[in-house]
């Protein structure tokens, strides 16, 4: 997976971060439940142009709408695991596009999700996430901010910053060949279980946290 740095803002004191604010939603919903909430965002002289889930626009579905006054409504009459996602808002300011996490929705609540600080740019990164299931389960995919990571067996041999994952027994191992701020954000895993797919937040890399 290769992500362009231009779409992300690293330093919290940058003027774009100062004027672009959103009350990030972190929540969970059971499959089949009615889910309805709103997220508010504010920015000076900018426009919210789109909302993405897994890299695709979700505004056309009608489940997520932008209300005048920069309110984003999330309304799922019958919540499905495919609705569990890291939702990114796309903002336009001065002919440039910026992305910011608006909501992180998962299928079931977990007691802890580890939050770690950002490694140094250019360093190799490796992190082990342990998991357990009541019954047999397997990891179908892992993503960061809705963008799928490659698996260790399928990753490309291209030069540059590549993020991929490997599943070893009851651990998901996330590796990045050369860390960059493009990999900040929330990592989710989709588990295949006897009751269907289950999406869980497993890790967050966050600027300002202590390593």
C-alpha positions as CSV (number, residue, x, y, z in Angstrom):
1,X,0.0,0.0,0.0
2,X,1.4,3.4,-1.0
3,X,-0.2,6.6,0.3
4,X,0.8,10.1,-0.9
5,X,1.9,12.4,1.9
6,X,0.3,15.4,0.2
7,X,-3.1,14.4,1.4
8,X,-2.1,14.4,5.1
9,X,-1.1,17.1,7.5
10,X,1.5,16.1,10.1
11,X,2.1,19.0,12.4
12,X,-0.7,19.9,14.8
13,X,0.3,23.6,14.7
14,X,-0.1,23.8,10.9
15,X,-2.7,26.4,10.0
16,X,-4.9,23.8,8.3
17,X,-5.1,21.7,11.4
18,X,-5.9,24.8,13.4
19,X,-8.9,25.8,11.4
20,X,-10.2,22.3,10.5
21,X,-11.8,20.7,13.5
22,X,-14.2,17.7,13.9
23,X,-15.5,16.0,17.0
24,X,-14.3,12.5,16.1
25,X,-16.9,9.8,16.8
26,X,-15.7,6.4,18.3
27,X,-18.5,4.0,18.8
28,X,-19.9,0.5,18.1
29,X,-23.2,-0.9,17.0
30,X,-24.7,-4.4,16.9
31,X,-25.7,-5.9,13.5
32,X,-29.4,-5.2,12.9
33,X,-29.7,-2.3,15.3
34,X,-30.9,1.1,14.2
35,X,-28.0,3.6,14.5
36,X,-28.4,7.3,14.2
37,X,-26.0,10.1,15.2
38,X,-24.3,13.3,14.0
39,X,-20.8,14.7,13.9
40,X,-20.0,18.4,13.8
41,X,-17.0,19.9,12.1
42,X,-15.8,23.4,11.6
43,X,-13.3,25.1,9.3
44,X,-12.6,28.5,8.0
45,X,-13.0,29.2,4.3
46,X,-13.2,25.5,3.4
47,X,-15.7,23.1,2.1
48,X,-16.6,19.5,3.0
49,X,-16.7,17.8,-0.4
50,X,-17.0,14.1,0.4
51,X,-17.0,11.4,3.0
52,X,-15.1,8.2,2.3
53,X,-15.3,4.6,3.6
54,X,-12.6,2.1,2.4
55,X,-11.6,4.7,-0.1
56,X,-15.0,5.0,-1.7
57,X,-17.6,7.8,-1.5
58,X,-20.6,7.0,0.7
59,X,-22.7,10.1,0.2
60,X,-24.7,8.6,-2.7
61,X,-25.9,5.7,-0.5
62,X,-28.1,8.2,1.5
63,X,-27.1,6.7,4.8
64,X,-24.6,9.5,5.4
65,X,-25.5,13.0,4.6
66,X,-24.1,16.5,5.1
67,X,-26.4,18.9,6.8
68,X,-26.0,22.7,6.4
69,X,-23.9,24.1,9.2
70,X,-21.2,21.3,8.7
71,X,-23.1,18.5,10.5
72,X,-22.6,15.0,9.2
73,X,-25.5,12.6,9.8
74,X,-24.9,8.8,10.1
75,X,-28.2,6.9,9.8
76,X,-28.2,3.2,9.4
77,X,-31.8,1.7,9.8
78,X,-30.3,-1.8,10.1
79,X,-26.6,-1.7,10.9
80,X,-24.4,-4.2,8.9
81,X,-20.8,-5.1,9.4
82,X,-20.0,-3.4,6.1
83,X,-21.0,-0.1,7.8
84,X,-18.2,-0.6,10.3
85,X,-15.5,1.7,8.9
86,X,-13.1,4.6,9.4
87,X,-15.0,7.4,7.8
88,X,-12.8,10.2,6.4
89,X,-14.0,13.7,5.5
90,X,-12.5,15.3,2.4
91,X,-12.2,19.1,2.8
92,X,-11.2,21.6,0.1
93,X,-9.3,24.7,1.0
94,X,-7.3,26.9,-1.4
95,X,-7.6,24.4,-4.2
96,X,-6.1,21.6,-2.1
97,X,-7.8,18.6,-0.6
98,X,-7.3,17.5,3.0
99,X,-8.6,14.4,4.8
100,X,-9.6,14.1,8.4
101,X,-11.1,11.2,10.4
102,X,-14.7,12.0,11.3
103,X,-15.9,8.7,12.8
104,X,-14.6,5.2,13.7
105,X,-17.4,2.7,13.9
106,X,-17.0,-1.0,14.7
107,X,-19.3,-3.9,15.0
108,X,-18.6,-4.8,18.6
109,X,-17.1,-2.9,21.5
110,X,-13.6,-3.9,22.7
111,X,-12.3,-3.2,26.1
112,X,-9.0,-1.8,25.0
113,X,-7.4,-0.5,21.8
114,X,-3.7,0.3,22.0
115,X,-2.8,3.9,21.1
116,X,0.9,4.5,20.3
117,X,2.9,7.5,19.3
118,X,4.3,8.1,15.8
119,X,7.7,6.5,15.0
120,X,10.4,8.6,13.4
121,X,10.0,9.2,9.6
122,X,12.0,6.6,7.6
123,X,12.3,4.1,10.4
124,X,11.1,0.5,10.0
125,X,8.0,-0.2,12.1
126,X,6.6,-3.5,13.5
127,X,3.8,-3.9,16.0
128,X,2.1,-7.1,17.3
129,X,-1.6,-7.1,18.0
130,X,-2.9,-10.1,20.0
131,X,-6.5,-11.3,19.6
132,X,-8.7,-14.1,20.8
133,X,-12.1,-15.5,19.7
134,X,-14.7,-17.5,21.6
135,X,-14.8,-19.9,18.6
136,X,-12.8,-20.4,15.5
137,X,-12.1,-17.2,13.5
138,X,-9.6,-15.9,11.0
139,X,-8.4,-12.5,9.8
140,X,-9.8,-11.5,6.4
141,X,-8.2,-8.1,6.0
142,X,-6.5,-5.2,7.8
143,X,-6.9,-1.6,6.9
144,X,-5.6,1.8,8.0
145,X,-8.1,4.7,7.7
146,X,-10.2,2.4,5.5
147,X,-7.3,1.7,3.0
148,X,-6.5,-2.0,2.8
149,X,-3.0,-3.2,3.7
150,X,-1.3,-5.8,1.6
151,X,-0.6,-9.2,3.2
152,X,3.0,-10.4,3.7
153,X,2.6,-13.0,1.0
154,X,1.1,-10.6,-1.6
155,X,3.0,-7.4,-0.9
156,X,4.8,-5.9,-3.9
157,X,8.6,-5.6,-4.1
158,X,8.4,-1.9,-5.1
159,X,10.9,0.4,-3.4
160,X,9.6,3.0,-1.0
161,X,7.3,3.1,2.0
162,X,5.1,0.0,2.1
163,X,2.7,-1.1,4.8
164,X,1.6,-4.8,5.1
165,X,0.5,-7.3,7.7
166,X,1.0,-10.9,8.6
167,X,-1.1,-13.2,10.8
168,X,0.8,-15.6,13.0
169,X,-1.3,-17.8,15.3
170,X,-3.2,-15.3,17.5
171,X,-1.4,-12.2,16.5
172,X,-1.7,-9.6,13.7
173,X,1.8,-8.2,12.9
174,X,1.7,-4.8,11.2
175,X,4.9,-3.8,9.4
176,X,6.0,-0.7,7.6
177,X,9.2,-0.6,5.6
178,X,9.7,3.1,6.0
179,X,7.4,4.9,8.3
180,X,5.7,8.2,7.2
181,X,2.9,10.3,8.6
182,X,0.6,8.8,5.9
183,X,0.3,5.8,8.2
184,X,-1.1,7.7,11.2
185,X,-4.6,6.8,12.1
186,X,-6.9,3.9,13.1
187,X,-6.2,0.3,12.1
188,X,-9.1,-2.1,11.8
189,X,-9.2,-5.8,11.2
190,X,-12.1,-7.8,9.8
191,X,-12.5,-11.3,11.4
192,X,-14.4,-14.1,9.8
193,X,-16.5,-15.9,12.4
194,X,-19.3,-18.5,12.4
195,X,-21.8,-15.7,12.9
196,X,-20.4,-13.6,10.0
197,X,-17.7,-10.9,9.6
198,X,-16.8,-8.8,12.7
199,X,-14.9,-5.6,12.4
200,X,-12.7,-4.5,15.3
201,X,-10.4,-1.5,16.0
202,X,-7.0,-3.0,16.8
203,X,-4.5,-0.1,16.9
204,X,-4.2,3.7,16.6
205,X,-1.0,5.5,15.7
206,X,-1.5,9.0,16.9
207,X,0.7,12.1,16.8
208,X,1.5,13.4,20.3
209,X,1.2,10.1,22.1
210,X,4.2,8.8,24.1
211,X,5.9,5.7,22.7
